[in-house]
C-alpha cells in the first residue's frame, strides 16, 4: 500500500457490503483514505442521490462515500478491493473490474466459501495479494441503498500474507477485524455452520428459530455437519465435535425469524449460492469417497421444494 492516498473499493453494496462500507465511509470522509462503493443499477442510483442508509442497533444513519460508481475508468486502480458480493458473482466482477486491479492491489474475500482463493485465481491467474476472509453477521437489504444490520457481532477474520498497516487502517475505520495465520481453519469452522444451515432452512422452508425447535431437523443438521467435518479433514482442517456443538449453539444467537441468505434468494427467485454451499460439499466428498447421505437427501428436498436442478 502506498503511503499517500489509499483507495479502498467495496464491491457489492448489499447486506455485507453496506455493513462493511458504512463505517469506513463515515470514518474516512475528507481524508487521504478514499472509500469507493462499487455498485450498479438501483443501488448505485439510490446511494448517489440519497446516500447509503444504514441501520444498526436502533440507530439509522445516512452515509456518503467518496465515490459511488460502476465505471472502471472513474474508479481507477485500487489499493484494496473488498469483495462482499455473492460467490457466483466473483468471476464476472473480477473480469469487469480487472483494470482497477494491478499487482499491488490487495483483494479481500468475505464470501461464505472455503475456496475463495481458487475462485479469484480462476478469474485473475496472476493475483498474488489475496486475503481470504469471513464475517459473522446478519445484515440485509431493506431496499436498494438501505441496509439493516439485524444480528451477529460483525466480527471479520482475514488470512493471507500479514499486512498490519491495512488491518490497522480497517480497524481504525470501525471494523472489528482480526488477522489470523491459519485462515483455512476459521473458514471451515464458519462453513460448518453456514453451509448446512443454509441448505436445511432452504429445503424445509424454516427460520432459524423453527429449526431449533424441530428435533428431527436438528438431528439432520448435526449429521450434515459431521459430513462436512469429514470433508474438512481432507482439506487439512480438523473440526472437532466441540466445533459442531458450537455451530449448533450459534443458531440461538440469531433472532427467531432469521433466515439464511440462500433461503431468501430462493424465496425472492434470485440467483443462489447453492453451487457453493450444497453442490460443493457433495461433489468434493465424492472425490474423496466420503458418503454424504444427509446432504444428498437435503439436496433432493431443495430440488423438489424450489424446482431447481
C-alpha positions as CSV (number, residue, x, y, z in Angstrom):
1,X,0.0,0.0,0.0
2,X,1.2,3.5,-0.9
3,X,1.7,6.0,2.0
4,X,-0.3,8.8,0.4
5,X,-3.8,8.4,-0.9
6,X,-5.3,4.9,-0.3
7,X,-8.2,3.8,-2.4
8,X,-10.4,1.1,-0.9
9,X,-13.2,-0.3,-3.2
10,X,-16.1,-2.2,-1.7
11,X,-17.9,-4.2,-4.3
12,X,-21.5,-5.3,-3.9
13,X,-23.2,-2.8,-1.6
14,X,-25.8,-5.3,-0.3
15,X,-26.1,-6.6,3.3
16,X,-22.4,-7.3,3.8
17,X,-21.0,-4.6,1.6
18,X,-23.2,-2.0,3.3
19,X,-22.2,-3.3,6.8
20,X,-18.5,-3.1,5.9
21,X,-18.7,0.1,3.8
22,X,-20.8,2.3,6.1
23,X,-18.3,2.7,9.0
24,X,-15.3,3.1,6.6
25,X,-17.1,5.8,4.6
26,X,-18.1,7.6,7.7
27,X,-14.7,7.5,9.4
28,X,-12.6,8.3,6.3
29,X,-14.7,11.1,4.8
30,X,-12.4,14.0,3.9
31,X,-9.2,12.1,4.5
32,X,-6.4,10.6,2.4
33,X,-8.2,7.2,2.5
34,X,-10.8,7.2,-0.2
35,X,-13.8,4.8,0.2
36,X,-15.4,3.8,-3.1
37,X,-18.8,1.9,-3.3
38,X,-18.8,-0.1,-6.5
39,X,-22.4,-0.9,-7.4
40,X,-24.8,-0.5,-10.2
41,X,-28.5,-0.2,-11.1
42,X,-31.0,0.9,-8.5
43,X,-28.4,0.6,-5.7
44,X,-26.0,3.0,-7.4
45,X,-28.8,5.4,-8.2
46,X,-30.2,5.4,-4.6
47,X,-26.8,5.9,-2.9
48,X,-25.7,8.6,-5.4
49,X,-28.9,10.5,-4.7
50,X,-29.8,9.8,-1.1
51,X,-26.6,8.3,0.4
52,X,-26.4,4.8,2.0
53,X,-29.0,4.4,4.7
54,X,-27.6,2.1,7.4
55,X,-29.5,0.8,10.4
56,X,-27.7,-0.9,13.3
57,X,-28.7,-1.3,17.0
58,X,-31.5,1.1,16.7
59,X,-29.5,3.9,15.0
60,X,-30.2,5.0,11.5
61,X,-27.5,6.9,9.6
62,X,-27.1,8.3,6.1
63,X,-23.6,8.0,4.7
64,X,-22.0,9.3,1.6
65,X,-18.7,7.6,0.4
66,X,-16.1,9.4,-1.7
67,X,-17.4,7.8,-4.9
68,X,-20.3,5.6,-6.0
69,X,-19.7,4.1,-9.4
70,X,-19.7,1.1,-11.6
71,X,-17.3,2.7,-14.2
72,X,-13.8,1.2,-14.0
73,X,-12.3,4.4,-15.6
74,X,-13.7,6.6,-12.8
75,X,-12.7,4.1,-10.1
76,X,-9.1,3.7,-11.3
77,X,-6.5,1.5,-9.7
78,X,-7.5,0.3,-6.2
79,X,-5.1,-0.3,-3.4
80,X,-7.6,-2.6,-1.7
81,X,-10.7,-4.4,-3.2
82,X,-13.1,-5.9,-0.6
83,X,-15.3,-8.5,-2.3
84,X,-18.6,-8.6,-0.5
85,X,-20.8,-9.9,-3.4
86,X,-22.3,-13.4,-3.6
87,X,-19.9,-16.2,-4.6
88,X,-21.4,-16.7,-8.0
89,X,-20.6,-13.1,-9.0
90,X,-16.9,-13.1,-8.2
91,X,-15.7,-14.2,-11.6
92,X,-17.8,-11.7,-13.5
93,X,-16.9,-8.9,-11.1
94,X,-13.1,-9.5,-11.4
95,X,-13.4,-9.7,-15.1
96,X,-15.4,-6.4,-15.3
97,X,-13.0,-4.5,-12.9
98,X,-9.7,-6.1,-13.9
99,X,-8.5,-2.6,-15.0
100,X,-8.9,-1.5,-11.4
101,X,-6.6,-4.2,-10.1
102,X,-2.8,-4.3,-10.5
103,X,-0.1,-6.4,-8.9
104,X,-0.2,-4.3,-5.8
105,X,-4.0,-4.5,-5.2
106,X,-4.9,-6.4,-2.1
107,X,-8.1,-8.5,-2.6
108,X,-10.1,-9.3,0.5
109,X,-12.8,-12.0,0.1
110,X,-15.7,-12.2,2.5
111,X,-17.8,-15.0,1.0
112,X,-19.3,-18.0,2.7
113,X,-17.0,-20.4,1.0
114,X,-13.8,-22.3,1.7
115,X,-12.3,-22.0,-1.8
116,X,-12.4,-18.2,-2.5
117,X,-8.7,-18.1,-3.4
118,X,-9.4,-20.7,-6.2
119,X,-12.3,-18.7,-7.5
120,X,-10.3,-15.5,-7.6
121,X,-7.4,-17.2,-9.3
122,X,-9.6,-18.6,-12.0
123,X,-10.6,-15.1,-13.0
124,X,-7.2,-13.5,-12.2
125,X,-4.4,-16.1,-12.6
126,X,-1.7,-13.6,-11.6
127,X,-3.5,-12.3,-8.4
128,X,-1.0,-12.7,-5.6
129,X,-2.3,-10.5,-2.8
130,X,-5.4,-12.4,-1.8
131,X,-6.6,-12.2,1.8
132,X,-9.3,-14.8,2.3
133,X,-11.7,-13.9,5.0
134,X,-15.1,-14.3,6.5
135,X,-17.6,-12.2,8.5
136,X,-20.1,-13.2,11.2
137,X,-23.1,-11.0,10.7
138,X,-26.7,-11.0,9.6
139,X,-27.3,-7.9,7.5
140,X,-30.0,-7.4,4.9
141,X,-31.1,-5.1,2.2
142,X,-34.4,-3.4,3.1
143,X,-34.4,-1.8,-0.3
144,X,-31.6,-0.7,-2.7
145,X,-29.2,1.6,-0.8
146,X,-30.9,0.8,2.6
147,X,-29.1,-1.8,4.7
148,X,-30.3,-3.2,8.1
149,X,-27.9,-5.0,10.5
150,X,-30.2,-7.5,12.2
151,X,-27.8,-9.7,14.2
152,X,-24.4,-11.2,14.7
153,X,-21.3,-9.4,16.0
154,X,-19.9,-8.3,12.7
155,X,-16.6,-10.0,13.5
156,X,-14.2,-10.3,10.5
157,X,-11.3,-12.7,10.2
158,X,-8.7,-12.5,7.3
159,X,-5.7,-14.5,6.4
160,X,-3.1,-14.5,3.6
161,X,0.2,-12.5,3.9
162,X,0.1,-10.4,7.1
163,X,-0.4,-6.7,6.5
164,X,-0.5,-4.8,9.8
165,X,-0.9,-1.4,8.2
166,X,-4.0,-2.5,6.3
167,X,-5.6,-4.3,9.3
168,X,-4.9,-1.2,11.5
169,X,-6.5,1.0,8.8
170,X,-9.6,-1.1,8.6
171,X,-9.9,-1.4,12.4
172,X,-9.5,2.3,12.9
173,X,-12.2,2.7,10.3
174,X,-14.7,0.9,12.6
175,X,-14.4,-2.7,11.5
176,X,-13.9,-5.5,14.1
177,X,-11.2,-7.2,12.1
178,X,-8.5,-9.7,13.1
179,X,-5.7,-11.2,11.1
180,X,-5.1,-15.0,11.6
181,X,-2.3,-17.0,10.2
182,X,-4.4,-20.2,9.6
183,X,-7.5,-18.7,8.0
184,X,-8.3,-22.1,6.5
185,X,-9.4,-23.4,9.9
186,X,-11.7,-20.5,10.5
187,X,-13.2,-20.6,7.0
188,X,-14.1,-24.3,7.6
189,X,-15.5,-23.5,11.1
190,X,-17.8,-20.9,9.6
191,X,-18.6,-23.1,6.6
192,X,-19.6,-25.8,9.2
193,X,-22.4,-23.5,10.3
194,X,-23.3,-21.6,7.2
195,X,-23.5,-24.4,4.6
196,X,-25.7,-27.0,6.3
197,X,-27.9,-24.3,7.9
198,X,-28.4,-22.6,4.6
199,X,-29.2,-26.0,3.0
200,X,-31.6,-27.3,5.6
201,X,-33.5,-24.0,6.1
202,X,-33.9,-23.7,2.3
203,X,-35.0,-27.3,1.9
204,X,-37.6,-27.2,4.7
205,X,-38.5,-23.5,4.4
206,X,-38.0,-22.9,8.2
207,X,-36.5,-20.0,10.1
208,X,-33.5,-20.4,12.5
209,X,-35.9,-20.5,15.4
210,X,-38.2,-23.1,13.8
211,X,-35.1,-25.2,13.0
212,X,-34.0,-25.1,16.7
213,X,-37.4,-26.3,17.8
214,X,-37.6,-29.3,15.4
215,X,-35.6,-32.2,16.9
216,X,-35.7,-34.2,13.7
217,X,-34.3,-31.3,11.6
218,X,-31.6,-30.7,14.3
219,X,-30.7,-34.3,14.0
220,X,-30.3,-34.0,10.2
221,X,-28.3,-30.8,10.7
222,X,-25.9,-32.4,13.1
223,X,-25.3,-35.2,10.6
224,X,-24.7,-32.8,7.8
225,X,-22.1,-31.1,10.0
226,X,-20.4,-34.4,10.6
227,X,-20.2,-34.9,6.8
228,X,-18.6,-31.5,6.5
229,X,-16.2,-32.4,9.3
230,X,-15.1,-35.5,7.3
231,X,-14.6,-33.3,4.2
232,X,-12.6,-30.7,6.2
233,X,-10.1,-33.4,7.3
234,X,-9.3,-34.0,3.6
235,X,-8.7,-30.2,3.3
236,X,-6.2,-30.1,6.1
237,X,-8.7,-28.6,8.6
238,X,-9.6,-30.6,11.7
239,X,-13.1,-29.7,13.1
240,X,-13.8,-31.1,16.5
241,X,-17.1,-32.4,17.9
242,X,-17.0,-29.2,20.1
243,X,-17.0,-27.2,16.9
244,X,-20.2,-28.9,15.9
245,X,-21.8,-28.1,19.3
246,X,-20.7,-24.5,19.0
247,X,-22.1,-24.3,15.4
248,X,-25.5,-25.6,16.5
249,X,-25.5,-23.2,19.5
250,X,-24.8,-20.3,17.1
251,X,-28.4,-20.6,15.9
252,X,-29.5,-19.4,19.3
253,X,-27.6,-16.1,18.8
254,X,-29.9,-15.0,16.0
255,X,-33.5,-13.7,16.1
256,X,-36.1,-16.5,15.9
257,X,-37.3,-15.2,12.5
258,X,-33.8,-15.1,10.9
259,X,-33.4,-16.8,7.5
260,X,-30.3,-17.8,5.6
261,X,-29.3,-15.8,2.6
262,X,-29.7,-18.9,0.4
263,X,-33.3,-19.3,1.7
264,X,-34.1,-15.6,1.0
265,X,-32.6,-15.9,-2.5
266,X,-34.9,-18.9,-3.2
267,X,-37.9,-17.0,-1.9
268,X,-37.2,-14.0,-4.0
269,X,-36.4,-16.0,-7.1
270,X,-32.8,-14.6,-7.2
271,X,-29.7,-16.4,-8.3
272,X,-28.5,-18.6,-5.4
273,X,-25.2,-19.8,-3.9
274,X,-26.5,-23.5,-3.9
275,X,-23.5,-24.4,-6.1
276,X,-21.1,-23.2,-3.3
277,X,-23.0,-24.3,-0.2
278,X,-24.6,-27.6,-1.3
279,X,-23.2,-28.9,-4.5
280,X,-19.6,-28.2,-3.5
281,X,-19.9,-30.4,-0.4
282,X,-21.4,-33.3,-2.3
283,X,-19.1,-33.2,-5.3
284,X,-15.9,-32.8,-3.2
285,X,-17.0,-35.5,-0.8
286,X,-17.5,-37.8,-3.7
287,X,-13.9,-37.1,-4.9
288,X,-12.6,-38.2,-1.5
289,X,-15.0,-41.2,-1.3
290,X,-16.9,-39.7,1.6
291,X,-20.5,-40.7,1.9
292,X,-23.0,-37.8,2.3
293,X,-26.5,-39.4,2.7
294,X,-27.8,-36.4,4.8
295,X,-26.5,-33.8,2.4
296,X,-27.8,-35.8,-0.6
297,X,-31.3,-36.1,1.0
298,X,-31.4,-32.3,1.8
299,X,-30.2,-31.5,-1.7
300,X,-33.1,-33.6,-3.2
301,X,-35.5,-31.8,-0.9
302,X,-34.2,-28.5,-2.1
303,X,-34.7,-29.5,-5.7
304,X,-38.3,-30.5,-5.2
305,X,-39.1,-27.6,-2.9
306,X,-37.8,-25.0,-5.2
307,X,-37.9,-26.8,-8.6
308,X,-34.2,-26.5,-9.3
309,X,-31.6,-28.8,-10.7
